[in-house]
Amino acid sequence: MLELTLPDMTCGHCKATVEKTVLALDGQAELRFDLPQHRVAIQTRASEAAVRAALTEEGYPPADA
């Protein structure tokens, strides 16, 4: 399970964009959102590096823990 903090994810539109981005990498991915905390938990077969790169390209760079 990949858990990321996305500081720029603040609304439902942001959530939808994040979901669409991850599902484009892995159509079977499962995402759980905690929008108030700007967190997303992702179960995916895609590499962490690929997920981070795709989210950064879409304007939602993960914060480093």
C-alpha positions as CSV (number, residue, x, y, z in Angstrom):
1,M,0.0,0.0,0.0
2,L,1.4,3.3,-1.1
3,E,0.4,6.2,1.2
4,L,1.0,9.8,0.0
5,T,0.4,13.3,1.2
6,L,-0.7,15.6,-1.7
7,P,-0.8,19.1,-0.3
8,D,-2.4,20.5,-3.4
9,M,-5.4,18.0,-3.3
10,T,-8.0,20.2,-1.7
11,C,-11.4,19.4,-3.4
12,G,-13.5,16.9,-5.2
13,H,-12.1,17.9,-8.6
14,C,-8.6,17.4,-7.3
15,K,-9.6,13.9,-6.0
16,A,-11.1,13.0,-9.4
17,T,-7.9,14.1,-11.2
18,V,-5.7,12.0,-8.8
19,E,-8.0,9.0,-9.2
20,K,-8.0,9.3,-13.0
21,T,-4.2,9.7,-13.1
22,V,-3.6,6.6,-11.0
23,L,-6.1,4.5,-12.9
24,A,-4.5,5.4,-16.1
25,L,-1.3,3.7,-14.8
26,D,-3.2,0.7,-13.3
27,G,-6.9,0.2,-14.1
28,Q,-7.2,-2.2,-11.2
29,A,-5.8,0.3,-8.6
30,E,-7.7,0.9,-5.4
31,L,-7.6,4.4,-3.8
32,R,-8.8,5.6,-0.4
33,F,-8.9,9.3,0.2
34,D,-8.7,11.4,3.3
35,L,-9.4,14.8,1.6
36,P,-9.2,16.9,4.8
37,Q,-5.7,15.6,5.5
38,H,-4.7,15.7,1.9
39,R,-3.8,11.9,2.0
40,V,-4.4,9.1,-0.4
41,A,-3.7,5.4,0.1
42,I,-3.1,3.5,-3.2
43,Q,-3.1,-0.2,-3.8
44,T,-1.5,-0.6,-7.2
45,R,0.8,-2.8,-9.3
46,A,2.4,0.4,-10.7
47,S,5.8,1.4,-9.2
48,E,5.9,4.1,-6.6
49,A,8.2,6.1,-8.9
50,A,5.6,5.9,-11.7
51,V,2.8,7.0,-9.5
52,R,4.8,9.9,-8.0
53,A,5.9,11.0,-11.5
54,A,2.4,10.9,-13.0
55,L,0.9,12.8,-10.0
56,T,3.6,15.4,-10.2
57,E,3.0,15.9,-14.0
58,E,-0.7,16.4,-13.2
59,G,0.1,19.1,-10.7
60,Y,-0.2,17.1,-7.5
61,P,3.4,16.5,-6.4
62,P,3.5,14.2,-3.3
63,A,5.2,15.7,-0.2
64,D,8.2,13.7,0.9
65,A,7.6,12.1,4.3
